[in-house]
Amino acid sequence: MLREALYRKMIDACHTRIQFETIYGDMDLVYNTIKRSSKWASRLKAIATAEEDIDMADCTLATNDLFLSTMEGRTSMKEFKDRIWELERRYPEVFKRGRIDSGTPEGAVKAIVFRVEYMINRYDVRYPSFDMHKSNDR
């Protein structure tokens, strides 16, 4: 029970860091933090007995995979939006966690979509290739 709580907190901490770094444009840090979040989610999934922990691990792994495929250009923004909304419908409780700023799971998804669109468009991201400066700022 204590380990599950630790893993949930570490996933939340990674998520918070990802939120900030997508805006500031440090794509290497975003990429590494997503990988770290997936590591914590895998550990949670391996020991989880509660339904909410299993859902959180599954949702985190699916969301992180979606982020990475979008960063790498394997998934378009339209596909990203469709799949992230599908994940929200499947795991609404996970999207409620710690989303005081947006208030609702729908608001959390809208915030995620905005940040990813901003990151992809502003920094011209096709990881591992990206421009640390704004697009059109050359």
MIMARLO-563956 format. One line per 8 residues: number of its first residue (from 0); for each residue x, y, z of N, C-alpha, C. Coordinates in nm, 4 decimals. Layout:
# MIMARLO-563956
NUM) X,Y,Z,X,Y,Z,X,Y,Z  ...
//
This chain:
# MIMARLO-563956
0) 0.0817,-0.1189,0.0000,0.0000,0.0000,0.0000,0.0866,0.1260,0.0000  0.1951,0.1218,0.0747,0.2846,0.2367,0.0783,0.3594,0.2536,-0.0541  0.4018,0.1418,-0.1123,0.4711,0.1514,-0.2404,0.3790,0.2033,-0.3495  0.2539,0.1573,-0.3493,0.1588,0.2062,-0.4489,0.1416,0.3574,-0.4383  0.1327,0.4061,-0.3144,0.1183,0.5507,-0.2926,0.2415,0.6254,-0.3436  0.3597,0.5713,-0.3174,0.4826,0.6330,-0.3666,0.4829,0.6385,-0.5189  0.4472,0.5277,-0.5830,0.4465,0.5235,-0.7284,0.3448,0.6217,-0.7863  0.2278,0.6320,-0.7240,0.1277,0.7297,-0.7708,0.1816,0.8717,-0.7598
8) 0.2475,0.9026,-0.6481,0.3042,1.0374,-0.6293,0.4148,1.0661,-0.7304  0.4964,0.9656,-0.7592,0.6034,0.9860,-0.8562,0.5466,1.0075,-0.9969  0.4406,0.9355,-1.0302,0.3740,0.9565,-1.1598,0.3179,1.0985,-1.1657  0.2531,1.1426,-1.0584,0.1990,1.2788,-1.0541,0.3100,1.3832,-1.0655  0.4228,1.3594,-0.9977,0.5355,1.4538,-1.0044,0.5905,1.4614,-1.1469  0.6031,1.3475,-1.2112,0.6497,1.3473,-1.3508,0.5518,1.4219,-1.4401  0.4219,1.3987,-1.4181,0.3202,1.4659,-1.4993,0.3300,1.6181,-1.4839  0.3488,1.6637,-1.3608,0.3610,1.8079,-1.3356,0.4836,1.8642,-1.4079
16) 0.5938,1.7933,-1.4007,0.7156,1.8403,-1.4677,0.6967,1.8441,-1.6189  0.6300,1.7439,-1.6733,0.6034,1.7400,-1.8170,0.5195,1.8603,-1.8581  0.4195,1.8954,-1.7752,0.3343,2.0112,-1.8063,0.4176,2.1369,-1.8241  0.5092,2.1623,-1.7318,0.5902,2.2838,-1.7383,0.6896,2.2799,-1.8527  0.7551,2.1688,-1.8706,0.8617,2.1627,-1.9698,0.8101,2.1628,-2.1132  0.6865,2.1166,-2.1374,0.6330,2.1257,-2.2735,0.6173,2.2710,-2.3141  0.5844,2.3566,-2.2201,0.5690,2.4997,-2.2488,0.7046,2.5668,-2.2679  0.8036,2.5277,-2.1860,0.9339,2.5934,-2.1914,1.0253,2.5387,-2.2990
24) 0.9924,2.4244,-2.3566,1.0630,2.3780,-2.4741,1.1841,2.2898,-2.4529  1.2047,2.2351,-2.3336,1.3173,2.1446,-2.3125,1.2727,2.0030,-2.3459  1.2787,1.9689,-2.4738,1.2234,1.8425,-2.5211,1.2992,1.7213,-2.4699  1.4297,1.7344,-2.4493,1.5050,1.6212,-2.3937,1.4552,1.5900,-2.2525  1.4303,1.6932,-2.1749,1.3794,1.6732,-2.0397,1.2375,1.6164,-2.0429  1.1544,1.6650,-2.1336,1.0185,1.6107,-2.1488,1.0254,1.4627,-2.1826  1.1073,1.4285,-2.2808,1.1209,1.2895,-2.3248,1.1669,1.1998,-2.2096  1.2705,1.2432,-2.1385,1.3230,1.1631,-2.0279,1.2240,1.1520,-1.9126
32) 1.1487,1.2575,-1.8873,1.0496,1.2541,-1.7797,0.9335,1.1622,-1.8171  0.8946,1.1611,-1.9419,0.7898,1.0686,-1.9866,0.8379,0.9247,-1.9677  0.9619,0.8976,-2.0042,1.0186,0.7640,-1.9852,1.0207,0.7267,-1.8364  1.0577,0.8227,-1.7515,1.0607,0.7981,-1.6064,0.9204,0.7711,-1.5540  0.8238,0.8464,-1.6011,0.6841,0.8257,-1.5616,0.6371,0.6855,-1.6009  0.6766,0.6407,-1.7194,0.6402,0.5063,-1.7643,0.7039,0.3994,-1.6761  0.8246,0.4261,-1.6308,0.8919,0.3318,-1.5408,0.8121,0.3178,-1.4109  0.7694,0.4318,-1.3528,0.6900,0.4284,-1.2291,0.5557,0.3603,-1.2534
40) 0.4943,0.3861,-1.3683,0.3654,0.3241,-1.3990,0.3803,0.1727,-1.4148  0.4887,0.1289,-1.4757,0.5129,-0.0147,-1.4899,0.5311,-0.0808,-1.3539  0.6017,-0.0121,-1.2663,0.6196,-0.0658,-1.1309,0.4860,-0.0720,-1.0568  0.4042,0.0317,-1.0735,0.2729,0.0325,-1.0092,0.1874,-0.0814,-1.0620  0.1885,-0.0996,-1.1917,0.1070,-0.2048,-1.2524,0.1490,-0.3432,-1.2032  0.2780,-0.3610,-1.1815,0.3290,-0.4913,-1.1389,0.2815,-0.5314,-0.9991  0.2546,-0.4333,-0.9124,0.2168,-0.4669,-0.7747,0.0738,-0.4277,-0.7404  0.0056,-0.3615,-0.8318,-0.1282,-0.3070,-0.8024,-0.2294,-0.4184,-0.7769
48) -0.3115,-0.3955,-0.6755,-0.4232,-0.4858,-0.6475,-0.5551,-0.4106,-0.6571  -0.5529,-0.2815,-0.6313,-0.6741,-0.1999,-0.6382,-0.7030,-0.1606,-0.7824  -0.8302,-0.1572,-0.8168,-0.8738,-0.1210,-0.9523,-0.8229,0.0176,-0.9923  -0.8256,0.1134,-0.8990,-0.7813,0.2496,-0.9319,-0.6324,0.2548,-0.9643  -0.5513,0.1727,-0.8979,-0.4079,0.1690,-0.9279,-0.3813,0.1050,-1.0637  -0.4540,0.0001,-1.0945,-0.4393,-0.0655,-1.2249,-0.4787,0.0313,-1.3357  -0.5918,0.1029,-1.3162,-0.6354,0.2017,-1.4152,-0.5334,0.3126,-1.4317  -0.4777,0.3605,-1.3193,-0.3804,0.4687,-1.3282,-0.2565,0.4228,-1.4047
56) -0.2103,0.3026,-1.3767,-0.0926,0.2508,-1.4462,-0.1204,0.2339,-1.5953  -0.2340,0.1724,-1.6285,-0.2681,0.1513,-1.7693,-0.2848,0.2832,-1.8432  -0.3542,0.3776,-1.7824,-0.3767,0.5083,-1.8448,-0.2457,0.5841,-1.8629  -0.1613,0.5806,-1.7623,-0.0330,0.6499,-1.7706,0.0534,0.5917,-1.8819  0.0586,0.4598,-1.8893,0.1381,0.3965,-1.9945,0.0837,0.4301,-2.1334  -0.0477,0.4264,-2.1498,-0.1085,0.4582,-2.2793,-0.0878,0.6055,-2.3158  -0.1064,0.6934,-2.2189,-0.0890,0.8372,-2.2428,0.0557,0.8694,-2.2762  0.1482,0.8111,-2.2023,0.2902,0.8359,-2.2286,0.3311,0.7857,-2.3667
64) 0.2826,0.6692,-2.4046,0.3111,0.6171,-2.5385,0.2558,0.7117,-2.6455  0.1372,0.7642,-2.6205,0.0757,0.8583,-2.7138,0.1578,0.9874,-2.7237  0.2038,1.0397,-2.6090,0.2889,1.1596,-2.6096,0.4153,1.1359,-2.6915  0.4808,1.0234,-2.6652,0.6068,0.9964,-2.7343,0.5869,0.9788,-2.8842  0.4819,0.9074,-2.9227,0.4590,0.8884,-3.0667,0.4241,1.0203,-3.1344  0.3580,1.1100,-3.0633,0.3273,1.2423,-3.1190,0.4536,1.3266,-3.1286  0.5368,1.3209,-3.0243,0.6631,1.3954,-3.0279,0.7526,1.3471,-3.1416  0.7495,1.2184,-3.1668,0.8361,1.1612,-3.2705,0.7768,1.1739,-3.4102
72) 0.6543,1.2251,-3.4202,0.5922,1.2462,-3.5499,0.5234,1.1228,-3.6062  0.5124,1.0165,-3.5284,0.4447,0.8948,-3.5748,0.2933,0.9076,-3.5631  0.2470,1.0013,-3.4807,0.1038,1.0245,-3.4605,0.0748,1.1703,-3.4922  -0.0273,1.1948,-3.5712,-0.0646,1.3325,-3.6059,-0.1397,1.3962,-3.4890  -0.1541,1.5276,-3.4934,-0.2278,1.5968,-3.3879,-0.3736,1.5532,-3.3860  -0.4319,1.5275,-3.5020,-0.5711,1.4827,-3.5054,-0.5842,1.3480,-3.4359  -0.4933,1.2557,-3.4675,-0.4952,1.1246,-3.4011,-0.4720,1.1396,-3.2511  -0.3793,1.2296,-3.2152,-0.3515,1.2538,-3.0734,-0.4782,1.2975,-3.0007
80) -0.5472,1.3947,-3.0596,-0.6702,1.4456,-2.9965,-0.7748,1.3358,-2.9817  -0.7954,1.2593,-3.0869,-0.8943,1.1510,-3.0811,-0.8593,1.0493,-2.9738  -0.7338,1.0097,-2.9701,-0.6928,0.9064,-2.8746,-0.6906,0.9557,-2.7307  -0.6546,1.0831,-2.7083,-0.6521,1.1340,-2.5712,-0.7947,1.1475,-2.5175  -0.8894,1.1852,-2.6041,-1.0299,1.1910,-2.5613,-1.0830,1.0506,-2.5331  -1.0393,0.9546,-2.6123,-1.0795,0.8159,-2.5886,-1.0262,0.7680,-2.4526  -0.9026,0.8036,-2.4207,-0.8463,0.7664,-2.2903,-0.9223,0.8338,-2.1765  -0.9628,0.9591,-2.1964,-1.0388,1.0292,-2.0923,-1.1724,0.9602,-2.0677
88) -1.2382,0.9162,-2.1740,-1.3662,0.8459,-2.1573,-1.3468,0.7122,-2.0863  -1.2340,0.6494,-2.1131,-1.2068,0.5190,-2.0532,-1.1602,0.5287,-1.9081  -1.0829,0.6338,-1.8752,-1.0245,0.6509,-1.7412,-1.0534,0.7904,-1.6850  -1.1792,0.8287,-1.6660,-1.2071,0.9648,-1.6187,-1.1485,0.9942,-1.4804  -1.1426,0.8937,-1.3956,-1.0898,0.9152,-1.2600,-0.9420,0.9519,-1.2620  -0.8689,0.8963,-1.3557,-0.7264,0.9266,-1.3648,-0.7064,1.0716,-1.4064  -0.7896,1.1188,-1.4983,-0.7761,1.2566,-1.5453,-0.8245,1.3578,-1.4417  -0.8966,1.3140,-1.3396,-0.9391,1.4037,-1.2314,-0.8274,1.4283,-1.1313
96) -0.7342,1.3333,-1.1186,-0.6296,1.3400,-1.0158,-0.5478,1.4679,-1.0259  -0.5495,1.5457,-0.9211,-0.4628,1.6615,-0.9125,-0.4851,1.7671,-1.0174  -0.6042,1.7735,-1.0737,-0.6302,1.8701,-1.1802,-0.7067,1.9900,-1.1255  -0.6568,2.0473,-1.0195,-0.7225,2.1611,-0.9564,-0.7307,2.2789,-1.0532  -0.6280,2.2940,-1.1371,-0.6250,2.4069,-1.2293,-0.7346,2.4006,-1.3342  -0.7728,2.2806,-1.3767,-0.8730,2.2703,-1.4819,-1.0093,2.2291,-1.4299  -1.0142,2.1693,-1.3120,-1.1409,2.1404,-1.2472,-1.2118,2.0134,-1.2877  -1.2075,1.9746,-1.4127,-1.2809,1.8577,-1.4595,-1.1890,1.7718,-1.5455
104) -1.2249,1.6451,-1.5644,-1.1448,1.5638,-1.6558,-1.1407,1.6226,-1.7968  -1.2532,1.6786,-1.8419,-1.2571,1.7399,-1.9747,-1.1617,1.8583,-1.9823  -1.1596,1.9381,-1.8768,-1.0675,2.0515,-1.8723,-0.9223,2.0063,-1.8725  -0.8956,1.8944,-1.8044,-0.7593,1.8406,-1.8033,-0.7176,1.7981,-1.9435  -0.8075,1.7342,-2.0160,-0.7754,1.6903,-2.1522,-0.7543,1.8115,-2.2426  -0.8391,1.9119,-2.2303,-0.8223,2.0332,-2.3112,-0.6871,2.0983,-2.2835  -0.6464,2.0996,-2.1561,-0.5168,2.1573,-2.1198,-0.4017,2.0757,-2.1791  -0.4141,1.9439,-2.1745,-0.3110,1.8575,-2.2316,-0.3007,1.8800,-2.3826
112) -0.4144,1.8827,-2.4501,-0.4156,1.9039,-2.5951,-0.3522,2.0384,-2.6288  -0.3876,2.1429,-2.5541,-0.3308,2.2754,-2.5791,-0.1792,2.2727,-2.5639  -0.1295,2.2127,-2.4548,0.0151,2.2117,-2.4317,0.0890,2.1324,-2.5392  0.0336,2.0205,-2.5805,0.1017,1.9393,-2.6828,0.0996,2.0111,-2.8173  -0.0131,2.0703,-2.8540,-0.0188,2.1483,-2.9794,0.0801,2.2633,-2.9753  0.0847,2.3319,-2.8632,0.1770,2.4439,-2.8454,0.3203,2.3962,-2.8625  0.3544,2.2865,-2.7961,0.4896,2.2334,-2.8010,0.5271,2.1929,-2.9436  0.4405,2.1173,-3.0094,0.4701,2.0676,-3.1439,0.4848,2.1839,-3.2417
120) 0.3929,2.2795,-3.2367,0.3946,2.3911,-3.3311,0.5027,2.4932,-3.3001  0.5183,2.5300,-3.1750,0.6127,2.6358,-3.1411,0.7572,2.5919,-3.1563  0.7862,2.4698,-3.1136,0.9248,2.4238,-3.1148,0.9548,2.3289,-3.2294  0.8613,2.3127,-3.3213,0.8804,2.2312,-3.4407,0.9363,2.0935,-3.4038  0.8642,2.0241,-3.3170,0.9122,1.8991,-3.2585,0.8831,1.7810,-3.3495  0.9868,1.7060,-3.3795,0.9812,1.5724,-3.4373,1.0970,1.4989,-3.3712  1.0787,1.4701,-3.2423,1.1861,1.4188,-3.1593,1.2562,1.3017,-3.2264  1.3874,1.2959,-3.2221,1.4812,1.3759,-3.1439,1.5199,1.5087,-3.2080
128) 1.4554,1.5441,-3.3173,1.4838,1.6716,-3.3813,1.3834,1.7770,-3.3337  1.4338,1.8883,-3.2871,1.3475,2.0001,-3.2496,1.4307,2.1266,-3.2452  1.3641,2.2380,-3.2529,1.4288,2.3678,-3.2502,1.3955,2.4326,-3.1156  1.4968,2.4562,-3.0339,1.4725,2.5144,-2.9014,1.4138,2.6551,-2.9109  1.4225,2.7163,-3.0253,1.3655,2.8489,-3.0441,1.2276,2.8366,-3.1057  1.1527,2.9429,-3.0967,1.0209,2.9429,-3.1598,1.0328,2.9143,-3.3082  0.9330,2.8481,-3.3632,0.9264,2.8337,-3.5077,0.9139,2.9735,-3.5671  0.9693,2.9935,-3.6838,0.9687,3.1242,-3.7518,1.0505,3.2283,-3.6763
136) 1.1409,3.1862,-3.5896,1.2212,3.2789,-3.5102,1.3668,3.2736,-3.5542  1.3909,3.2337,-3.6753,1.5285,3.2154,-3.7231,1.5815,3.3388,-3.7884
//
